[in-house]
Amino acid sequence: MHETYITHDRYTFSCPDCGNRWSVTYEARHSQDPDGAELCMWSRGGLPSMSPDAGMPCEVCGSVRVTATRELQPSG
């Protein structure tokens, strides 16, 4: 039996074309397949979602050149 754990990861998205920036919090359910490879299933607002790195278009201009950066949690 493989351990499953959930993290809440916040990503900042930046559009180089129009300068728009926004943040989204994802729930990531981490597990392993039967061969031991890591699996991660993403959701937003309780609904299944693509990975934040999958290529989200800009909310303002529609550009697909948006970059996603995971915000690091402060240690302490």
PyMOL Python script that loads the backbone (N, CA, C, O; Angstrom):
from pymol import cmd

cmd.read_pdbstr("""\
ATOM      1  N   MET A   1       0.856  -1.182   0.000  1.00  0.00           N
ATOM      2  CA  MET A   1       0.000   0.000   0.000  1.00  0.00           C
ATOM      3  C   MET A   1       0.897   1.239   0.000  1.00  0.00           C
ATOM      4  O   MET A   1       1.842   1.326   0.784  1.00  0.00           O
ATOM      5  N   HIS A   2       0.602   2.176  -0.865  1.00  0.00           N
ATOM      6  CA  HIS A   2       1.405   3.384  -0.988  1.00  0.00           C
ATOM      7  C   HIS A   2       0.741   4.534  -0.233  1.00  0.00           C
ATOM      8  O   HIS A   2      -0.483   4.663  -0.216  1.00  0.00           O
ATOM      9  N   GLU A   3       1.563   5.351   0.378  1.00  0.00           N
ATOM     10  CA  GLU A   3       1.071   6.512   1.111  1.00  0.00           C
ATOM     11  C   GLU A   3       0.597   7.584   0.129  1.00  0.00           C
ATOM     12  O   GLU A   3       1.241   7.841  -0.887  1.00  0.00           O
ATOM     13  N   THR A   4      -0.525   8.196   0.446  1.00  0.00           N
ATOM     14  CA  THR A   4      -1.035   9.331  -0.323  1.00  0.00           C
ATOM     15  C   THR A   4      -1.052  10.538   0.599  1.00  0.00           C
ATOM     16  O   THR A   4      -1.478  10.446   1.750  1.00  0.00           O
ATOM     17  N   TYR A   5      -0.585  11.671   0.087  1.00  0.00           N
ATOM     18  CA  TYR A   5      -0.640  12.890   0.885  1.00  0.00           C
ATOM     19  C   TYR A   5      -1.038  14.054  -0.015  1.00  0.00           C
ATOM     20  O   TYR A   5      -0.846  14.014  -1.230  1.00  0.00           O
ATOM     21  N   ILE A   6      -1.592  15.085   0.604  1.00  0.00           N
ATOM     22  CA  ILE A   6      -2.114  16.243  -0.123  1.00  0.00           C
ATOM     23  C   ILE A   6      -1.337  17.483   0.282  1.00  0.00           C
ATOM     24  O   ILE A   6      -1.068  17.707   1.462  1.00  0.00           O
ATOM     25  N   THR A   7      -0.981  18.285  -0.713  1.00  0.00           N
ATOM     26  CA  THR A   7      -0.362  19.584  -0.456  1.00  0.00           C
ATOM     27  C   THR A   7      -1.207  20.661  -1.122  1.00  0.00           C
ATOM     28  O   THR A   7      -1.930  20.393  -2.081  1.00  0.00           O
ATOM     29  N   HIS A   8      -1.109  21.867  -0.611  1.00  0.00           N
ATOM     30  CA  HIS A   8      -1.758  23.028  -1.217  1.00  0.00           C
ATOM     31  C   HIS A   8      -0.644  23.936  -1.717  1.00  0.00           C
ATOM     32  O   HIS A   8       0.094  24.533  -0.932  1.00  0.00           O
ATOM     33  N   ASP A   9      -0.539  24.028  -3.028  1.00  0.00           N
ATOM     34  CA  ASP A   9       0.565  24.739  -3.667  1.00  0.00           C
ATOM     35  C   ASP A   9       0.047  25.977  -4.385  1.00  0.00           C
ATOM     36  O   ASP A   9      -0.913  25.910  -5.154  1.00  0.00           O
ATOM     37  N   ARG A  10       0.692  27.098  -4.125  1.00  0.00           N
ATOM     38  CA  ARG A  10       0.306  28.360  -4.754  1.00  0.00           C
ATOM     39  C   ARG A  10       1.295  28.669  -5.872  1.00  0.00           C
ATOM     40  O   ARG A  10       2.509  28.610  -5.677  1.00  0.00           O
ATOM     41  N   TYR A  11       0.760  28.999  -7.041  1.00  0.00           N
ATOM     42  CA  TYR A  11       1.564  29.340  -8.207  1.00  0.00           C
ATOM     43  C   TYR A  11       1.256  30.759  -8.651  1.00  0.00           C
ATOM     44  O   TYR A  11       0.105  31.197  -8.627  1.00  0.00           O
ATOM     45  N   THR A  12       2.297  31.470  -9.055  1.00  0.00           N
ATOM     46  CA  THR A  12       2.147  32.791  -9.658  1.00  0.00           C
ATOM     47  C   THR A  12       2.363  32.634 -11.156  1.00  0.00           C
ATOM     48  O   THR A  12       3.336  32.020 -11.595  1.00  0.00           O
ATOM     49  N   PHE A  13       1.447  33.195 -11.930  1.00  0.00           N
ATOM     50  CA  PHE A  13       1.524  33.161 -13.388  1.00  0.00           C
ATOM     51  C   PHE A  13       1.884  34.550 -13.882  1.00  0.00           C
ATOM     52  O   PHE A  13       1.372  35.548 -13.376  1.00  0.00           O
ATOM     53  N   SER A  14       2.769  34.613 -14.876  1.00  0.00           N
ATOM     54  CA  SER A  14       3.221  35.893 -15.436  1.00  0.00           C
ATOM     55  C   SER A  14       3.137  35.834 -16.951  1.00  0.00           C
ATOM     56  O   SER A  14       3.583  34.868 -17.570  1.00  0.00           O
ATOM     57  N   CYS A  15       2.561  36.877 -17.544  1.00  0.00           N
ATOM     58  CA  CYS A  15       2.460  36.979 -18.996  1.00  0.00           C
ATOM     59  C   CYS A  15       3.500  37.980 -19.495  1.00  0.00           C
ATOM     60  O   CYS A  15       3.438  39.154 -19.130  1.00  0.00           O
ATOM     61  N   PRO A  16       4.460  37.543 -20.325  1.00  0.00           N
ATOM     62  CA  PRO A  16       5.473  38.459 -20.834  1.00  0.00           C
ATOM     63  C   PRO A  16       4.928  39.400 -21.909  1.00  0.00           C
ATOM     64  O   PRO A  16       5.561  40.408 -22.227  1.00  0.00           O
ATOM     65  N   ASP A  17       3.765  39.081 -22.468  1.00  0.00           N
ATOM     66  CA  ASP A  17       3.211  39.902 -23.546  1.00  0.00           C
ATOM     67  C   ASP A  17       2.485  41.141 -23.035  1.00  0.00           C
ATOM     68  O   ASP A  17       2.661  42.228 -23.585  1.00  0.00           O
ATOM     69  N   CYS A  18       1.661  40.989 -21.977  1.00  0.00           N
ATOM     70  CA  CYS A  18       0.898  42.144 -21.487  1.00  0.00           C
ATOM     71  C   CYS A  18       1.285  42.558 -20.065  1.00  0.00           C
ATOM     72  O   CYS A  18       0.830  43.596 -19.584  1.00  0.00           O
ATOM     73  N   GLY A  19       2.126  41.753 -19.379  1.00  0.00           N
ATOM     74  CA  GLY A  19       2.562  42.100 -18.031  1.00  0.00           C
ATOM     75  C   GLY A  19       1.618  41.652 -16.927  1.00  0.00           C
ATOM     76  O   GLY A  19       1.885  41.915 -15.754  1.00  0.00           O
ATOM     77  N   ASN A  20       0.523  40.985 -17.268  1.00  0.00           N
ATOM     78  CA  ASN A  20      -0.424  40.517 -16.264  1.00  0.00           C
ATOM     79  C   ASN A  20       0.224  39.469 -15.361  1.00  0.00           C
ATOM     80  O   ASN A  20       0.991  38.625 -15.826  1.00  0.00           O
ATOM     81  N   ARG A  21      -0.097  39.531 -14.055  1.00  0.00           N
ATOM     82  CA  ARG A  21       0.365  38.548 -13.070  1.00  0.00           C
ATOM     83  C   ARG A  21      -0.826  38.164 -12.201  1.00  0.00           C
ATOM     84  O   ARG A  21      -1.628  39.019 -11.824  1.00  0.00           O
ATOM     85  N   TRP A  22      -0.938  36.880 -11.885  1.00  0.00           N
ATOM     86  CA  TRP A  22      -1.993  36.431 -10.987  1.00  0.00           C
ATOM     87  C   TRP A  22      -1.534  35.152 -10.298  1.00  0.00           C
ATOM     88  O   TRP A  22      -0.604  34.487 -10.755  1.00  0.00           O
ATOM     89  N   SER A  23      -2.198  34.816  -9.189  1.00  0.00           N
ATOM     90  CA  SER A  23      -1.841  33.632  -8.407  1.00  0.00           C
ATOM     91  C   SER A  23      -3.044  32.714  -8.263  1.00  0.00           C
ATOM     92  O   SER A  23      -4.189  33.163  -8.216  1.00  0.00           O
ATOM     93  N   VAL A  24      -2.758  31.418  -8.195  1.00  0.00           N
ATOM     94  CA  VAL A  24      -3.791  30.394  -8.049  1.00  0.00           C
ATOM     95  C   VAL A  24      -3.278  29.349  -7.062  1.00  0.00           C
ATOM     96  O   VAL A  24      -2.109  28.967  -7.110  1.00  0.00           O
ATOM     97  N   THR A  25      -4.159  28.885  -6.162  1.00  0.00           N
ATOM     98  CA  THR A  25      -3.812  27.806  -5.249  1.00  0.00           C
ATOM     99  C   THR A  25      -4.383  26.497  -5.788  1.00  0.00           C
ATOM    100  O   THR A  25      -5.563  26.415  -6.129  1.00  0.00           O
ATOM    101  N   TYR A  26      -3.534  25.483  -5.859  1.00  0.00           N
ATOM    102  CA  TYR A  26      -3.909  24.154  -6.332  1.00  0.00           C
ATOM    103  C   TYR A  26      -3.819  23.171  -5.180  1.00  0.00           C
ATOM    104  O   TYR A  26      -3.005  23.339  -4.272  1.00  0.00           O
ATOM    105  N   GLU A  27      -4.659  22.146  -5.219  1.00  0.00           N
ATOM    106  CA  GLU A  27      -4.516  21.012  -4.325  1.00  0.00           C
ATOM    107  C   GLU A  27      -3.832  19.914  -5.129  1.00  0.00           C
ATOM    108  O   GLU A  27      -4.294  19.547  -6.209  1.00  0.00           O
ATOM    109  N   ALA A  28      -2.739  19.396  -4.603  1.00  0.00           N
ATOM    110  CA  ALA A  28      -1.995  18.333  -5.275  1.00  0.00           C
ATOM    111  C   ALA A  28      -2.067  17.069  -4.426  1.00  0.00           C
ATOM    112  O   ALA A  28      -1.649  17.062  -3.268  1.00  0.00           O
ATOM    113  N   ARG A  29      -2.599  16.003  -5.011  1.00  0.00           N
ATOM    114  CA  ARG A  29      -2.685  14.708  -4.324  1.00  0.00           C
ATOM    115  C   ARG A  29      -1.536  13.840  -4.845  1.00  0.00           C
ATOM    116  O   ARG A  29      -1.521  13.433  -6.007  1.00  0.00           O
ATOM    117  N   HIS A  30      -0.580  13.569  -3.959  1.00  0.00           N
ATOM    118  CA  HIS A  30       0.624  12.824  -4.320  1.00  0.00           C
ATOM    119  C   HIS A  30       0.454  11.357  -3.934  1.00  0.00           C
ATOM    120  O   HIS A  30      -0.016  11.039  -2.841  1.00  0.00           O
ATOM    121  N   SER A  31       0.843  10.474  -4.844  1.00  0.00           N
ATOM    122  CA  SER A  31       0.748   9.042  -4.606  1.00  0.00           C
ATOM    123  C   SER A  31       1.794   8.342  -5.463  1.00  0.00           C
ATOM    124  O   SER A  31       2.660   8.992  -6.049  1.00  0.00           O
ATOM    125  N   GLN A  32       1.714   7.018  -5.536  1.00  0.00           N
ATOM    126  CA  GLN A  32       2.616   6.238  -6.377  1.00  0.00           C
ATOM    127  C   GLN A  32       1.815   5.221  -7.168  1.00  0.00           C
ATOM    128  O   GLN A  32       0.791   4.718  -6.705  1.00  0.00           O
ATOM    129  N   ASP A  33       2.303   4.920  -8.387  1.00  0.00           N
ATOM    130  CA  ASP A  33       1.666   3.861  -9.161  1.00  0.00           C
ATOM    131  C   ASP A  33       2.192   2.510  -8.656  1.00  0.00           C
ATOM    132  O   ASP A  33       3.087   2.483  -7.812  1.00  0.00           O
ATOM    133  N   PRO A  34       1.655   1.392  -9.155  1.00  0.00           N
ATOM    134  CA  PRO A  34       2.089   0.075  -8.661  1.00  0.00           C
ATOM    135  C   PRO A  34       3.590  -0.195  -8.820  1.00  0.00           C
ATOM    136  O   PRO A  34       4.146  -1.025  -8.101  1.00  0.00           O
ATOM    137  N   ASP A  35       4.244   0.498  -9.755  1.00  0.00           N
ATOM    138  CA  ASP A  35       5.688   0.320  -9.954  1.00  0.00           C
ATOM    139  C   ASP A  35       6.524   1.257  -9.093  1.00  0.00           C
ATOM    140  O   ASP A  35       7.753   1.198  -9.135  1.00  0.00           O
ATOM    141  N   GLY A  36       5.877   2.125  -8.310  1.00  0.00           N
ATOM    142  CA  GLY A  36       6.593   3.029  -7.423  1.00  0.00           C
ATOM    143  C   GLY A  36       6.876   4.403  -7.992  1.00  0.00           C
ATOM    144  O   GLY A  36       7.486   5.232  -7.318  1.00  0.00           O
ATOM    145  N   ALA A  37       6.441   4.668  -9.231  1.00  0.00           N
ATOM    146  CA  ALA A  37       6.643   5.994  -9.826  1.00  0.00           C
ATOM    147  C   ALA A  37       5.670   6.990  -9.196  1.00  0.00           C
ATOM    148  O   ALA A  37       4.520   6.655  -8.914  1.00  0.00           O
ATOM    149  N   GLU A  38       6.145   8.219  -8.979  1.00  0.00           N
ATOM    150  CA  GLU A  38       5.306   9.236  -8.346  1.00  0.00           C
ATOM    151  C   GLU A  38       4.193   9.688  -9.285  1.00  0.00           C
ATOM    152  O   GLU A  38       4.415   9.903 -10.477  1.00  0.00           O
ATOM    153  N   LEU A  39       3.005   9.826  -8.731  1.00  0.00           N
ATOM    154  CA  LEU A  39       1.842  10.363  -9.438  1.00  0.00           C
ATOM    155  C   LEU A  39       1.385  11.617  -8.709  1.00  0.00           C
ATOM    156  O   LEU A  39       1.494  11.705  -7.486  1.00  0.00           O
ATOM    157  N   CYS A  40       0.880  12.574  -9.453  1.00  0.00           N
ATOM    158  CA  CYS A  40       0.328  13.779  -8.846  1.00  0.00           C
ATOM    159  C   CYS A  40      -0.939  14.152  -9.595  1.00  0.00           C
ATOM    160  O   CYS A  40      -0.915  14.348 -10.810  1.00  0.00           O
ATOM    161  N   MET A  41      -2.054  14.251  -8.865  1.00  0.00           N
ATOM    162  CA  MET A  41      -3.325  14.668  -9.450  1.00  0.00           C
ATOM    163  C   MET A  41      -3.647  16.050  -8.905  1.00  0.00           C
ATOM    164  O   MET A  41      -3.606  16.274  -7.695  1.00  0.00           O
ATOM    165  N   TRP A  42      -3.965  16.969  -9.796  1.00  0.00           N
ATOM    166  CA  TRP A  42      -4.181  18.369  -9.448  1.00  0.00           C
ATOM    167  C   TRP A  42      -5.665  18.707  -9.446  1.00  0.00           C
ATOM    168  O   TRP A  42      -6.442  18.150 -10.221  1.00  0.00           O
ATOM    169  N   SER A  43      -6.052  19.641  -8.553  1.00  0.00           N
ATOM    170  CA  SER A  43      -7.420  20.166  -8.568  1.00  0.00           C
ATOM    171  C   SER A  43      -7.404  21.625  -8.131  1.00  0.00           C
ATOM    172  O   SER A  43      -6.496  22.088  -7.441  1.00  0.00           O
ATOM    173  N   ARG A  44      -8.453  22.330  -8.565  1.00  0.00           N
ATOM    174  CA  ARG A  44      -8.672  23.741  -8.195  1.00  0.00           C
ATOM    175  C   ARG A  44     -10.127  23.876  -7.813  1.00  0.00           C
ATOM    176  O   ARG A  44     -11.017  23.519  -8.585  1.00  0.00           O
ATOM    177  N   GLY A  45     -10.369  24.392  -6.621  1.00  0.00           N
ATOM    178  CA  GLY A  45     -11.754  24.569  -6.179  1.00  0.00           C
ATOM    179  C   GLY A  45     -12.533  23.269  -6.128  1.00  0.00           C
ATOM    180  O   GLY A  45     -13.747  23.265  -6.331  1.00  0.00           O
ATOM    181  N   GLY A  46     -11.842  22.155  -5.857  1.00  0.00           N
ATOM    182  CA  GLY A  46     -12.501  20.860  -5.762  1.00  0.00           C
ATOM    183  C   GLY A  46     -12.735  20.163  -7.091  1.00  0.00           C
ATOM    184  O   GLY A  46     -13.283  19.061  -7.115  1.00  0.00           O
ATOM    185  N   LEU A  47     -12.331  20.778  -8.198  1.00  0.00           N
ATOM    186  CA  LEU A  47     -12.524  20.193  -9.527  1.00  0.00           C
ATOM    187  C   LEU A  47     -11.185  19.777 -10.123  1.00  0.00           C
ATOM    188  O   LEU A  47     -10.181  20.458  -9.916  1.00  0.00           O
ATOM    189  N   PRO A  48     -11.155  18.660 -10.866  1.00  0.00           N
ATOM    190  CA  PRO A  48      -9.901  18.239 -11.497  1.00  0.00           C
ATOM    191  C   PRO A  48      -9.328  19.349 -12.371  1.00  0.00           C
ATOM    192  O   PRO A  48     -10.065  20.114 -12.994  1.00  0.00           O
ATOM    193  N   SER A  49      -8.006  19.421 -12.405  1.00  0.00           N
ATOM    194  CA  SER A  49      -7.326  20.489 -13.134  1.00  0.00           C
ATOM    195  C   SER A  49      -6.073  19.941 -13.799  1.00  0.00           C
ATOM    196  O   SER A  49      -5.517  18.929 -13.373  1.00  0.00           O
ATOM    197  N   MET A  50      -5.641  20.623 -14.846  1.00  0.00           N
ATOM    198  CA  MET A  50      -4.341  20.326 -15.438  1.00  0.00           C
ATOM    199  C   MET A  50      -3.266  20.799 -14.463  1.00  0.00           C
ATOM    200  O   MET A  50      -3.525  21.632 -13.595  1.00  0.00           O
ATOM    201  N   SER A  51      -2.078  20.267 -14.615  1.00  0.00           N
ATOM    202  CA  SER A  51      -0.932  20.725 -13.838  1.00  0.00           C
ATOM    203  C   SER A  51      -0.699  22.206 -14.109  1.00  0.00           C
ATOM    204  O   SER A  51      -0.920  22.658 -15.232  1.00  0.00           O
ATOM    205  N   PRO A  52      -0.259  22.976 -13.114  1.00  0.00           N
ATOM    206  CA  PRO A  52       0.018  24.397 -13.345  1.00  0.00           C
ATOM    207  C   PRO A  52       1.090  24.627 -14.407  1.00  0.00           C
ATOM    208  O   PRO A  52       1.149  25.703 -15.002  1.00  0.00           O
ATOM    209  N   ASP A  53       1.930  23.636 -14.649  1.00  0.00           N
ATOM    210  CA  ASP A  53       2.981  23.755 -15.661  1.00  0.00           C
ATOM    211  C   ASP A  53       2.503  23.359 -17.057  1.00  0.00           C
ATOM    212  O   ASP A  53       3.292  23.363 -18.002  1.00  0.00           O
ATOM    213  N   ALA A  54       1.223  23.017 -17.198  1.00  0.00           N
ATOM    214  CA  ALA A  54       0.713  22.498 -18.469  1.00  0.00           C
ATOM    215  C   ALA A  54       0.459  23.578 -19.513  1.00  0.00           C
ATOM    216  O   ALA A  54       0.194  23.255 -20.670  1.00  0.00           O
ATOM    217  N   GLY A  55       0.532  24.834 -19.140  1.00  0.00           N
ATOM    218  CA  GLY A  55       0.358  25.896 -20.123  1.00  0.00           C
ATOM    219  C   GLY A  55      -0.977  26.614 -20.029  1.00  0.00           C
ATOM    220  O   GLY A  55      -1.839  26.436 -20.889  1.00  0.00           O
ATOM    221  N   MET A  56      -1.154  27.417 -19.000  1.00  0.00           N
ATOM    222  CA  MET A  56      -2.377  28.197 -18.831  1.00  0.00           C
ATOM    223  C   MET A  56      -2.278  29.481 -19.655  1.00  0.00           C
ATOM    224  O   MET A  56      -1.262  30.174 -19.582  1.00  0.00           O
ATOM    225  N   PRO A  57      -3.316  29.817 -20.442  1.00  0.00           N
ATOM    226  CA  PRO A  57      -3.271  31.078 -21.195  1.00  0.00           C
ATOM    227  C   PRO A  57      -3.504  32.282 -20.285  1.00  0.00           C
ATOM    228  O   PRO A  57      -4.104  32.159 -19.217  1.00  0.00           O
ATOM    229  N   CYS A  58      -3.026  33.439 -20.718  1.00  0.00           N
ATOM    230  CA  CYS A  58      -3.211  34.679 -19.970  1.00  0.00           C
ATOM    231  C   CYS A  58      -4.695  35.020 -19.891  1.00  0.00           C
ATOM    232  O   CYS A  58      -5.419  34.922 -20.881  1.00  0.00           O
ATOM    233  N   GLU A  59      -5.138  35.422 -18.700  1.00  0.00           N
ATOM    234  CA  GLU A  59      -6.536  35.819 -18.479  1.00  0.00           C
ATOM    235  C   GLU A  59      -6.897  37.101 -19.207  1.00  0.00           C
ATOM    236  O   GLU A  59      -8.070  37.341 -19.494  1.00  0.00           O
ATOM    237  N   VAL A  60      -5.896  37.936 -19.513  1.00  0.00           N
ATOM    238  CA  VAL A  60      -6.149  39.249 -20.106  1.00  0.00           C
ATOM    239  C   VAL A  60      -6.020  39.228 -21.626  1.00  0.00           C
ATOM    240  O   VAL A  60      -6.948  39.610 -22.339  1.00  0.00           O
ATOM    241  N   CYS A  61      -4.850  38.772 -22.125  1.00  0.00           N
ATOM    242  CA  CYS A  61      -4.599  38.873 -23.569  1.00  0.00           C
ATOM    243  C   CYS A  61      -4.677  37.541 -24.306  1.00  0.00           C
ATOM    244  O   CYS A  61      -4.650  37.517 -25.536  1.00  0.00           O
ATOM    245  N   GLY A  62      -4.775  36.423 -23.569  1.00  0.00           N
ATOM    246  CA  GLY A  62      -4.883  35.117 -24.204  1.00  0.00           C
ATOM    247  C   GLY A  62      -3.563  34.503 -24.646  1.00  0.00           C
ATOM    248  O   GLY A  62      -3.554  33.423 -25.235  1.00  0.00           O
ATOM    249  N   SER A  63      -2.455  35.171 -24.374  1.00  0.00           N
ATOM    250  CA  SER A  63      -1.141  34.648 -24.759  1.00  0.00           C
ATOM    251  C   SER A  63      -0.909  33.279 -24.127  1.00  0.00           C
ATOM    252  O   SER A  63      -1.337  33.026 -23.000  1.00  0.00           O
ATOM    253  N   VAL A  64      -0.233  32.402 -24.857  1.00  0.00           N
ATOM    254  CA  VAL A  64       0.101  31.083 -24.321  1.00  0.00           C
ATOM    255  C   VAL A  64       1.560  31.020 -23.868  1.00  0.00           C
ATOM    256  O   VAL A  64       2.073  29.937 -23.587  1.00  0.00           O
ATOM    257  N   ARG A  65       2.223  32.161 -23.795  1.00  0.00           N
ATOM    258  CA  ARG A  65       3.625  32.220 -23.353  1.00  0.00           C
ATOM    259  C   ARG A  65       3.739  32.470 -21.851  1.00  0.00           C
ATOM    260  O   ARG A  65       4.791  32.902 -21.379  1.00  0.00           O
ATOM    261  N   VAL A  66       2.693  32.210 -21.106  1.00  0.00           N
ATOM    262  CA  VAL A  66       2.651  32.449 -19.659  1.00  0.00           C
ATOM    263  C   VAL A  66       3.608  31.500 -18.937  1.00  0.00           C
ATOM    264  O   VAL A  66       3.713  30.326 -19.292  1.00  0.00           O
ATOM    265  N   THR A  67       4.300  32.015 -17.925  1.00  0.00           N
ATOM    266  CA  THR A  67       5.166  31.182 -17.092  1.00  0.00           C
ATOM    267  C   THR A  67       4.520  30.980 -15.724  1.00  0.00           C
ATOM    268  O   THR A  67       3.856  31.873 -15.198  1.00  0.00           O
ATOM    269  N   ALA A  68       4.725  29.797 -15.163  1.00  0.00           N
ATOM    270  CA  ALA A  68       4.198  29.462 -13.840  1.00  0.00           C
ATOM    271  C   ALA A  68       5.366  29.272 -12.885  1.00  0.00           C
ATOM    272  O   ALA A  68       6.325  28.567 -13.199  1.00  0.00           O
ATOM    273  N   THR A  69       5.281  29.906 -11.712  1.00  0.00           N
ATOM    274  CA  THR A  69       6.322  29.783 -10.695  1.00  0.00           C
ATOM    275  C   THR A  69       5.668  29.397  -9.380  1.00  0.00           C
ATOM    276  O   THR A  69       4.754  30.072  -8.908  1.00  0.00           O
ATOM    277  N   ARG A  70       6.143  28.304  -8.792  1.00  0.00           N
ATOM    278  CA  ARG A  70       5.593  27.879  -7.503  1.00  0.00           C
ATOM    279  C   ARG A  70       6.113  28.800  -6.413  1.00  0.00           C
ATOM    280  O   ARG A  70       7.314  29.052  -6.317  1.00  0.00           O
ATOM    281  N   GLU A  71       5.193  29.301  -5.591  1.00  0.00           N
ATOM    282  CA  GLU A  71       5.576  30.146  -4.463  1.00  0.00           C
ATOM    283  C   GLU A  71       6.068  29.243  -3.342  1.00  0.00           C
ATOM    284  O   GLU A  71       5.398  28.280  -2.970  1.00  0.00           O
ATOM    285  N   LEU A  72       7.232  29.554  -2.810  1.00  0.00           N
ATOM    286  CA  LEU A  72       7.794  28.760  -1.725  1.00  0.00           C
ATOM    287  C   LEU A  72       7.147  29.143  -0.407  1.00  0.00           C
ATOM    288  O   LEU A  72       6.893  30.317  -0.137  1.00  0.00           O
ATOM    289  N   GLN A  73       6.885  28.131   0.409  1.00  0.00           N
ATOM    290  CA  GLN A  73       6.310  28.366   1.731  1.00  0.00           C
ATOM    291  C   GLN A  73       7.422  28.820   2.668  1.00  0.00           C
ATOM    292  O   GLN A  73       8.517  28.257   2.638  1.00  0.00           O
ATOM    293  N   PRO A  74       7.163  29.828   3.501  1.00  0.00           N
ATOM    294  CA  PRO A  74       8.201  30.251   4.449  1.00  0.00           C
ATOM    295  C   PRO A  74       8.506  29.138   5.441  1.00  0.00           C
ATOM    296  O   PRO A  74       7.602  28.449   5.912  1.00  0.00           O
ATOM    297  N   SER A  75       9.776  28.968   5.750  1.00  0.00           N
ATOM    298  CA  SER A  75      10.149  27.945   6.730  1.00  0.00           C
ATOM    299  C   SER A  75       9.989  28.519   8.133  1.00  0.00           C
ATOM    300  O   SER A  75      10.042  29.731   8.342  1.00  0.00           O
ATOM    301  N   GLY A  76       9.796  27.626   9.071  1.00  0.00           N
ATOM    302  CA  GLY A  76       9.701  28.119  10.430  1.00  0.00           C
ATOM    303  C   GLY A  76       8.802  27.404  11.256  1.00  0.00           C
ATOM    304  O   GLY A  76       8.643  27.738  12.430  1.00  0.00           O
TER     305      GLY A  76
END
""", "prot")
cmd.dss("prot")
cmd.show_as("cartoon", "prot")
cmd.util.cbc("prot")
cmd.orient("prot")
